[in-house]
Amino acid sequence: MAMTATLEPARNSALQASKAALRRIASYELPAELDRRILELGERQAELTDEERAELLAWVEFTQQRSIEKLDAEVALRRLSTEFPELN
């Protein structure tokens, strides 16, 4: 008998919801307009105003944190796939 049939419905639902949330995080991409803004600020780094420099640093911190979250989500998805292959 497949393990899916033995999972309690609530547990299966929680695992499916977790997988869906992790997939959204793992597939996140910065909107193109924001990506262009970061690139533009980076290209003009030497001539930025204090406000623009602060904006660039905030964007860099944000993108670094998102990269970490994406990697964590990818690892968690692989673990879920390994432990619960019936979720694939």
C-alpha positions in Angstrom: 0.0 0.0 0.0 1.3 3.4 -0.9 2.4 5.6 2.0 0.0 8.4 0.8 -2.9 6.2 1.8 -1.4 5.8 5.3 -0.8 9.5 5.9 -3.5 11.2 8.0 -5.4 13.7 5.8 -4.4 16.6 8.1 -0.7 15.6 8.0 -0.8 15.1 4.2 -2.5 18.5 3.8 0.2 20.2 6.0 3.0 18.6 4.1 1.5 19.7 0.8 1.0 23.2 2.0 4.5 23.3 3.3 5.8 22.1 0.0 3.8 24.7 -1.9 5.1 27.5 0.3 8.7 26.3 -0.1 8.3 26.1 -3.8 7.1 29.8 -3.9 10.1 30.9 -1.8 12.6 28.8 -3.9 11.3 30.2 -7.2 11.2 33.8 -6.1 12.7 36.3 -8.5 13.1 40.0 -7.9 10.7 42.0 -10.1 12.4 43.2 -13.3 12.0 46.9 -12.4 13.7 46.4 -9.0 16.4 44.4 -10.6 17.1 47.2 -13.1 17.1 49.7 -10.3 19.7 47.8 -8.3 21.9 47.4 -11.4 21.6 51.1 -12.2 22.6 52.0 -8.7 25.5 49.6 -8.8 26.8 51.0 -12.1 26.8 54.5 -10.7 28.2 53.5 -7.3 31.0 56.1 -7.3 28.6 59.0 -7.9 25.6 58.0 -5.7 24.0 60.5 -3.3 23.9 59.4 0.4 20.2 58.5 -0.1 21.0 56.4 -3.2 23.9 54.7 -1.4 21.6 53.8 1.5 19.0 52.5 -1.0 21.6 50.4 -2.7 22.9 48.9 0.6 19.3 48.1 1.6 18.7 46.4 -1.7 21.9 44.4 -1.4 21.0 43.3 2.1 17.5 42.3 0.9 18.7 40.3 -2.0 21.3 38.5 0.1 18.6 37.5 2.6 16.4 36.4 -0.2 19.2 34.3 -1.7 19.7 32.6 1.7 15.9 31.9 2.0 15.8 30.5 -1.5 18.7 28.1 -0.8 17.1 27.1 2.5 13.8 26.4 0.7 15.5 24.3 -1.9 17.3 22.2 0.7 14.0 21.8 2.6 12.2 20.7 -0.6 14.9 18.1 -1.3 14.5 16.8 2.2 10.7 16.6 1.8 11.1 14.8 -1.5 13.5 12.3 0.1 11.5 11.7 3.2 8.1 11.8 1.5 8.5 10.7 -2.1 4.7 10.4 -2.5 4.5 14.2 -2.4 6.2 14.5 -5.7 
